[in-house]
Amino acid sequence: MRKMSGNVDIAEFMQVRTVKMEAVSLVGLQGRDLDDQKRLFGELTARVNEIGNRTSDSPYLVIPGDFRPIVAVEVTTLGEVPEGMIAFNIPEGDYVAFRFEKKRVGDFWSNICTSENQTRYNIDLSQPRFETFSVELQSAAALEWYIPCKRP
């Protein structure tokens, strides 16, 4: 079902594009459940200088299939992983990028998870999906989620 309460089509509040991505190597922290996200961001901010080879301090939020969130930064190469942290690779492939206002996050997740919208956008929610945080997005009060396309 594409319609939200108030009969708004989710396509009306999002910008959608398909992107081909190279693999991305990350180092950061993993939580036990989705409620750990805020704590993970705080811990990563406090410990980011321990991560060598990072490309920037802008974090990624990755939600794997087991829903144990990962908050991490991109690294050029995987070197030594600091104690208590993990290395994670976002696989190369085709992703659908959904960009929308931060205030619409609840509308987005409650609607993108429907089978109709998964088919419409050809997305695979069983695979790791991620959000990037950049100054540009934060200053625009926007979010951008990348969800893998289903493989043929």
C-alpha positions in Angstrom: 0.0 0.0 0.0 1.6 3.3 -1.1 -0.8 5.6 0.5 -0.1 7.0 4.0 -2.7 8.3 6.4 -4.1 11.5 4.8 -3.9 9.8 1.4 -0.3 11.0 0.7 1.7 9.0 -1.7 5.2 8.4 -0.3 6.7 9.4 -3.7 5.3 12.9 -3.0 7.7 13.6 -0.1 10.9 11.8 -1.4 13.5 12.2 -4.0 14.4 8.7 -5.3 17.3 7.6 -7.5 19.2 4.4 -8.2 23.0 4.5 -7.7 25.7 2.0 -8.4 28.1 1.9 -5.4 31.5 0.5 -4.9 32.1 -1.4 -1.7 32.6 0.7 1.4 34.8 -0.3 4.3 33.7 0.9 7.7 35.0 0.7 11.3 32.8 1.5 14.3 30.5 0.2 17.0 27.6 -2.3 16.9 24.7 -2.3 19.3 22.3 -5.0 20.4 19.1 -3.5 19.1 17.7 -0.3 17.4 17.4 1.5 20.7 21.2 1.6 20.9 21.6 4.1 18.1 21.9 7.3 20.1 24.4 5.7 22.5 26.4 4.4 19.6 26.7 7.9 18.0 27.9 9.4 21.3 30.5 6.6 21.8 31.7 6.9 18.2 32.1 10.7 18.5 34.2 10.2 21.7 36.4 7.5 20.1 36.6 8.4 16.4 40.2 9.5 16.7 41.2 5.9 17.5 40.2 4.8 14.0 43.1 5.0 11.6 42.7 5.5 7.8 39.3 7.2 8.1 38.2 9.3 5.1 36.1 11.7 7.3 34.4 11.9 10.7 30.9 11.8 9.0 29.2 8.6 10.3 27.1 6.0 8.7 24.2 4.2 10.3 24.0 0.6 9.0 21.0 -1.6 9.8 21.9 -5.2 9.0 19.3 -7.9 8.6 19.6 -8.8 12.3 18.6 -5.2 13.2 21.8 -4.8 15.4 22.8 -1.2 14.3 26.3 -0.2 13.4 27.5 3.3 13.7 30.8 3.7 11.9 33.0 5.9 9.7 34.5 5.0 6.3 38.1 4.0 6.1 40.4 3.7 3.1 41.8 0.4 4.2 41.1 -1.9 7.1 44.0 -1.6 9.5 43.9 -2.5 13.1 40.4 -2.3 14.5 40.3 -0.6 17.9 39.2 -2.7 20.9 35.5 -3.0 21.2 34.9 -1.9 17.6 34.1 -3.9 14.5 34.9 -3.7 10.8 32.0 -3.9 8.3 31.9 -3.8 4.5 28.9 -2.4 2.7 28.9 -4.6 -0.5 29.1 -3.0 -3.9 26.0 -3.1 -6.0 22.9 -1.2 -7.0 21.1 0.8 -4.3 18.0 2.9 -4.3 18.7 6.2 -2.5 15.7 7.8 -0.7 16.1 11.4 0.3 13.4 13.1 2.4 12.9 15.6 5.2 13.9 14.3 8.7 10.4 14.9 10.0 9.1 12.3 7.6 11.2 9.4 8.9 8.3 7.6 10.5 6.2 8.0 7.4 9.1 6.6 5.3 9.7 3.5 7.4 6.1 2.6 7.9 5.4 2.8 4.2 8.6 1.6 2.5 8.4 -1.8 4.4 5.1 -2.7 2.6 5.4 -5.4 0.0 3.9 -3.1 -2.6 6.6 -0.5 -2.1 9.4 -3.1 -1.9 8.2 -4.3 -5.3 7.7 -0.8 -6.7 11.3 0.3 -5.8 12.8 -3.2 -6.3 14.5 -3.1 -2.9 15.7 -5.9 -0.6 15.2 -5.1 3.1 16.8 -8.4 4.2 20.2 -6.9 3.2 22.1 -4.2 5.1 20.8 -0.7 4.4 22.4 2.5 5.5 22.1 6.2 6.1 24.8 8.7 5.6 25.3 11.8 7.6 26.8 14.9 6.0 26.9 18.6 6.7 24.8 19.2 3.5 22.0 16.8 4.6 22.0 17.9 8.3 21.8 21.6 7.3 18.9 20.8 5.0 17.2 18.7 7.8 17.2 15.9 5.4 17.9 12.1 5.6 19.2 9.9 2.9 18.8 6.1 3.2 20.4 3.6 0.8 18.6 0.3 0.4 20.0 -2.5 -1.8 18.2 -3.4 -5.0 17.0 -7.0 -5.3 19.4 -9.1 -7.3 18.0 -10.9 -10.4 
